[in-house]
């Protein structure tokens, strides 16, 4: 795939996808995990990747982050072909299922590690850390040790760490799946508020249909593994959305009926 010509201001044309995945296949040894996935994502779009457990969703995120190279197909981020050379990958924020904070470092120090790795000038660290901790309502915990925080607070730190490097794309791998229902709902609401304030391209992996509908502009629905793209579903519900909105429940039922067979539950 030819690289996109960048305009003078460094921005891609609005008609050009910011993330382009074309015919990507991912293998573990001789086992196919992801089979020929293609998708285009616009700048600042909130995308959900939905599929059953073990279908290859996280593997696809590894390819987008540069942690794994596909055995076939191409990936472009911001007009750069990053398929097999992760050094070309623009800054990518990654939020995992667990916070993955170093317990012997404070909240501030955990974020500083990410800023160092991303090559952010040290004079910008304090401003960025304060901004995103405040945005996520945990600025009072900047000097705390992670083990003195609740699970929800730790995950807020992980999100702040991902955003503080000013990533071109934020990858989120089921970040609320280990939290209790009340904490999960609160963090979902806060994540949407942060995304509305600090527009970023977000690719959010989940196996929860309701969660995908709550967050996403579009949902890419994958089959059971090895994953293929079953459908691209446009979520045309207005924002702000509410987790208990009956429209959300109606769409959830509609998607459940459509994926029961392909997911192997009929």
Residue pairs with C-beta under 8 A, 6 or more apart in sequence:
1 20
1 22
1 74
1 76
1 81
3 76
3 79
3 80
3 81
4 12
4 16
4 76
4 79
5 79
6 12
6 79
7 13
11 43
12 18
12 43
12 78
12 79
14 42
14 43
16 79
17 40
17 41
17 42
17 76
18 41
18 42
18 43
18 44
18 45
18 77
18 78
18 168
18 169
18 201
19 39
19 40
19 41
19 64
19 75
19 76
19 77
19 169
19 201
19 203
20 39
20 40
20 41
20 74
20 75
20 76
21 37
21 38
21 39
21 40
21 60
21 63
21 64
21 73
21 74
21 75
22 38
22 73
22 74
22 75
22 76
23 36
23 37
23 38
23 72
23 73
23 74
24 34
24 36
24 37
24 38
24 60
24 63
24 70
24 72
24 73
24 74
24 75
25 32
25 34
25 35
25 36
25 37
25 70
25 71
25 72
25 73
26 32
26 33
26 34
26 56
26 59
26 60
26 62
26 63
26 68
26 70
26 71
27 33
27 71
28 59
31 226
32 226
33 56
33 59
33 225
33 226
33 227
34 56
34 59
34 60
34 63
34 70
34 225
34 226
34 227
35 226
35 227
35 228
36 72
36 73
36 228
37 60
37 73
37 222
37 227
37 228
37 229
38 73
38 229
39 47
39 220
39 229
39 232
41 47
41 201
41 203
42 201
43 201
44 199
44 200
44 201
45 201
45 202
45 217
45 218
46 195
46 202
46 204
46 215
46 216
46 217
47 201
47 202
47 203
47 204
47 216
47 217
47 218
47 219
47 220
48 204
48 205
48 206
48 211
48 212
48 213
48 215
48 216
48 218
48 219
48 220
49 57
49 60
49 61
49 203
49 204
49 205
49 206
49 219
49 220
49 222
50 57
50 206
50 207
50 208
50 209
50 212
50 219
50 220
50 221
50 222
50 255
51 57
51 207
51 221
51 222
51 223
51 224
51 227
51 263
52 207
52 224
52 263
52 264
53 207
54 224
54 225
55 222
55 223
55 224
55 225
55 226
55 227
56 222
56 225
56 226
56 227
57 173
57 205
57 207
57 222
57 227
58 173
58 205
59 68
60 205
60 227
61 94
61 171
61 173
61 203
61 205
62 68
63 69
63 70
63 75
64 75
64 77
64 92
64 169
64 171
64 203
65 89
65 92
65 94
65 171
66 82
66 86
66 89
66 92
67 86
69 83
69 84
69 86
70 83
70 84
73 83
74 81
74 83
75 81
75 82
75 83
76 82
77 89
77 90
77 92
77 168
77 169
78 90
78 168
80 88
80 89
80 90
81 88
82 88
82 89
90 167
90 168
90 169
91 118
91 165
91 166
91 167
91 168
92 167
92 168
92 169
92 170
92 171
93 161
93 162
93 163
93 165
93 167
93 169
93 170
93 171
93 200
94 162
94 170
94 171
94 173
95 155
95 158
95 159
95 162
95 170
95 171
95 172
95 173
95 175
96 158
96 173
96 175
97 173
97 174
97 175
97 177
97 178
98 178
99 146
99 151
99 154
99 155
99 157
99 158
100 158
101 107
101 110
101 146
101 154
101 157
101 158
102 109
102 110
102 113
102 146
103 145
103 146
103 147
104 145
105 113
105 146
106 142
106 143
106 144
106 145
106 146
107 133
107 138
107 141
107 142
107 143
107 144
107 146
107 149
107 157
108 129
108 142
108 143
110 146
110 157
110 161
111 125
111 128
111 129
111 132
111 133
111 157
111 160
111 161
111 164
112 125
112 129
114 161
114 162
114 164
114 165
115 124
115 125
115 128
115 129
115 164
115 165
117 165
118 165
120 128
120 164
120 165
120 166
128 164
128 166
129 142
129 160
129 164
130 139
130 142
131 164
132 159
132 160
132 163
132 164
133 139
133 141
133 142
133 157
133 160
135 160
135 163
135 194
135 197
135 198
136 156
136 157
136 159
136 160
136 190
136 194
137 156
137 190
138 149
138 153
138 156
138 157
138 160
141 149
141 153
141 157
146 154
146 157
149 157
150 183
151 178
151 179
151 183
152 179
152 183
152 186
152 187
155 175
155 176
155 179
155 187
156 187
156 190
158 175
159 175
159 191
159 194
162 170
163 170
163 194
163 198
163 200
167 200
168 200
168 201
169 200
169 201
169 202
169 203
170 200
170 201
170 202
170 203
171 203
171 205
172 202
172 203
172 204
172 205
173 205
174 205
174 206
174 207
175 187
176 183
176 184
176 187
176 188
176 211
177 206
177 208
179 187
185 243
188 211
188 214
188 215
188 243
189 243
191 215
192 214
192 215
192 239
192 240
192 241
195 202
196 239
202 215
204 212
204 215
204 216
206 212
209 252
209 255
209 256
209 259
210 243
210 248
210 249
210 252
212 219
213 219
213 235
213 237
213 241
213 248
213 251
213 252
213 255
214 241
214 243
214 248
216 235
217 234
217 235
218 232
218 233
218 234
218 235
219 232
219 233
219 235
219 255
220 229
220 231
220 232
220 233
221 229
221 230
221 231
221 232
221 233
221 255
221 258
221 259
222 228
222 229
222 230
223 229
223 230
223 262
223 263
224 262
224 263
224 264
230 259
230 262
231 258
233 255
235 251
237 245
237 247
237 248
237 251
241 248
242 248
260 266
